[in-house]
Amino acid sequence: MSTGIARHDPPGPAARDGAPAGRGRDPRRRRAILHAADRVIRRDGPDAPMSAIAAAAGISKPILYRHFGDKSGLYRALAERHADAVVARVRAEFRGPADLHGRARATVGAYLGMIHRDLNLYRFLVHRATAEDPRTRGDIGLTVRRLGEELAGLLVAEGHVADPVSARITAHAVIGMVQAAGEWWLDHPEVDRATVVERLTSAVVGAITGSPARA
């Protein structure tokens, strides 16, 4: 598939939103373009064309790419923007004041709620962007691995898993399980969300403690 790259600007200082930030790349304008991209993807779905995003931002497609270096830069900026929000929410829930079961339930519920509410954006990033762009796939993968390492450290610090290596294995397994179950549920909306949350919470706590969670 063509990337639709208009041109490559000379590399400049790194920007928060993914691509190099050269002259003429106003951060406020970049944010406005990302807002427009969010609106179009939510409205039109994960296959929304770049031309529709450009039109919503009031610019041409070549100028859209110019702000991010290329289409990959736009994908990576959107991935960072939304992955950061998901990770921040997951982190806050799992570091909350409740017991392990309560925090696991809150974390699972928050994650499923976020991906369901922003289903089109989720599918755009996790399915389309990662399939079309290896750098976006790598960025998202790195974010997930870092979250796994953070969870592993928390499991050791709280005494749920004594051995750091075992904690890492458990943490990454738990994150993968929640992701996979979430993907399955998005394809089976007839299954009640509360049922998924409770069963997945039980599986998460069981993986951490080595025994089933309470019903």
C-alpha positions in Angstrom: 0.0 0.0 0.0 1.3 3.5 -0.9 2.4 5.6 2.1 1.3 8.8 0.3 4.5 10.6 1.4 4.6 14.1 0.0 8.2 14.8 0.8 10.8 14.4 3.6 11.8 17.5 5.5 15.3 17.7 7.0 15.5 16.1 10.4 15.1 18.4 13.4 14.7 18.2 17.1 12.5 15.4 18.4 8.9 16.3 19.1 6.5 14.7 21.6 4.1 13.7 18.9 6.3 11.2 17.0 7.9 12.9 14.0 10.8 15.4 14.0 9.8 18.9 14.8 11.3 21.1 12.1 10.6 24.7 11.1 7.0 25.4 10.1 5.7 22.6 12.3 3.7 24.5 14.8 2.9 22.3 17.8 -0.5 23.9 18.1 -1.2 23.0 14.5 -0.1 19.5 15.0 -2.4 19.1 18.0 -5.3 20.5 15.9 -4.5 17.9 13.1 -4.5 15.1 15.7 -7.8 16.3 17.1 -9.2 16.2 13.5 -7.8 12.7 13.0 -9.5 11.5 16.2 -12.8 12.9 15.0 -12.6 11.4 11.5 -11.5 8.0 12.7 -14.2 7.9 15.4 -16.8 8.9 12.7 -15.6 6.9 9.7 -13.9 3.9 11.3 -10.4 2.4 11.2 -10.3 2.6 7.4 -10.8 6.4 7.3 -8.8 7.8 4.4 -6.0 10.3 5.0 -7.7 12.7 2.6 -10.7 12.9 5.0 -8.4 13.6 7.9 -6.7 16.4 5.9 -10.0 17.9 4.9 -11.3 17.9 8.5 -8.1 19.7 9.5 -8.6 22.2 6.7 -5.4 21.3 4.9 -4.2 19.2 1.9 -2.8 15.7 2.3 0.7 16.8 1.4 0.6 19.4 4.2 -0.8 16.8 6.6 2.2 14.6 6.0 4.6 17.6 6.1 3.6 18.2 9.8 4.6 14.6 10.7 7.3 13.8 8.3 5.2 11.1 6.6 2.2 8.9 7.2 4.2 6.8 9.7 4.8 9.9 11.7 1.1 10.6 12.0 0.4 7.0 13.0 3.1 7.1 15.7 1.8 10.5 17.0 -1.7 9.0 17.3 -0.4 5.8 18.9 1.6 7.8 21.5 -1.3 10.1 22.2 -3.8 7.3 22.9 -1.5 4.6 24.3 -0.2 7.0 26.9 -3.8 7.7 28.0 -4.6 4.0 28.3 -1.4 3.2 30.2 -1.9 6.2 32.6 -5.4 4.9 33.4 -4.2 1.3 33.9 -1.3 2.4 36.0 -3.6 4.5 38.2 -6.1 1.7 38.8 -3.5 -0.9 39.6 -1.7 1.4 42.0 -5.0 2.2 43.8 -5.8 1.7 47.5 -7.9 -1.5 47.2 -6.7 -5.1 47.7 -5.3 -7.1 44.8 -8.7 -8.4 43.7 -10.2 -4.9 43.8 -7.4 -3.3 41.9 -7.3 -6.1 39.3 -11.0 -5.7 38.8 -10.8 -1.9 38.5 -7.9 -2.2 36.0 -9.6 -4.8 33.8 -12.9 -2.8 33.9 -11.1 0.5 33.0 -9.2 -1.1 30.1 -12.2 -2.8 28.6 -14.2 0.4 29.0 -11.6 2.5 27.3 -11.1 0.2 24.2 -14.9 -0.2 23.9 -15.7 3.5 24.1 -13.0 4.3 21.5 -13.5 1.1 19.4 -12.7 2.8 16.0 -9.6 4.4 17.3 -8.5 1.2 19.0 -8.9 -0.8 15.8 -7.2 2.0 13.7 -4.1 1.9 15.9 -3.9 -1.8 16.9 -4.9 -3.3 13.6 -4.4 -0.8 10.7 -1.4 1.3 11.9 0.6 -1.6 13.3 -0.1 -3.6 10.1 1.0 -0.8 7.8 3.9 0.7 9.8 6.6 -1.4 11.6 7.7 1.7 13.6 4.2 2.1 15.0 4.1 -1.6 15.8 7.4 -1.3 17.6 6.4 1.8 19.6 3.2 0.2 20.8 5.0 -3.0 21.6 7.6 -1.1 23.6 4.9 0.7 25.6 3.3 -2.6 26.5 6.6 -4.2 27.5 7.4 -1.2 29.7 4.1 -1.6 31.4 4.9 -5.2 32.0 8.2 -4.4 33.6 6.4 -1.8 35.8 3.8 -4.3 36.9 6.5 -6.9 37.6 8.2 -4.4 39.9 5.0 -3.8 41.7 4.3 -7.5 42.2 7.7 -7.9 43.8 7.4 -4.8 45.9 4.1 -5.9 47.3 5.2 -9.4 48.0 2.8 -11.1 45.5 5.7 -12.8 43.6 9.1 -13.1 45.3 11.4 -13.9 42.4 11.9 -11.0 40.0 12.2 -13.3 37.0 8.9 -15.0 37.9 7.3 -11.6 38.5 8.3 -10.5 34.9 6.9 -13.7 33.4 3.7 -13.3 35.4 3.3 -9.6 34.6 3.8 -10.0 30.8 1.5 -13.0 30.8 -1.2 -11.1 32.6 -1.0 -8.1 30.2 -1.1 -10.4 27.2 -4.1 -12.3 28.6 -6.0 -9.1 29.2 -5.2 -7.8 25.7 -6.3 -11.1 24.1 -9.5 -11.3 26.1 -10.3 -7.7 25.3 -9.8 -8.4 21.6 -12.1 -11.4 21.8 -14.8 -9.5 23.7 -14.8 -6.7 21.1 -15.7 -9.3 18.5 -18.4 -10.8 20.8 -20.4 -7.8 22.0 -23.3 -10.1 22.9 -21.3 -11.2 26.0 -22.1 -9.0 29.0 -19.2 -6.8 29.9 -19.6 -7.5 33.7 -19.2 -11.2 33.0 -16.0 -10.6 31.1 -14.6 -8.3 33.8 -15.4 -10.9 36.6 -13.9 -13.9 34.7 -10.9 -12.0 33.6 -10.3 -10.6 37.1 -10.4 -14.1 38.4 -7.9 -15.2 35.8 -5.5 -12.3 36.5 -5.6 -12.8 40.3 -5.1 -16.5 39.9 -2.1 -16.0 37.6 -0.5 -13.7 40.2 -1.3 -15.6 43.4 -1.3 -19.2 42.0 -4.9 -19.7 43.2 -8.3 -18.7 41.9 -9.7 -15.3 43.0 -12.8 -15.1 45.1 -16.0 -15.2 43.1 
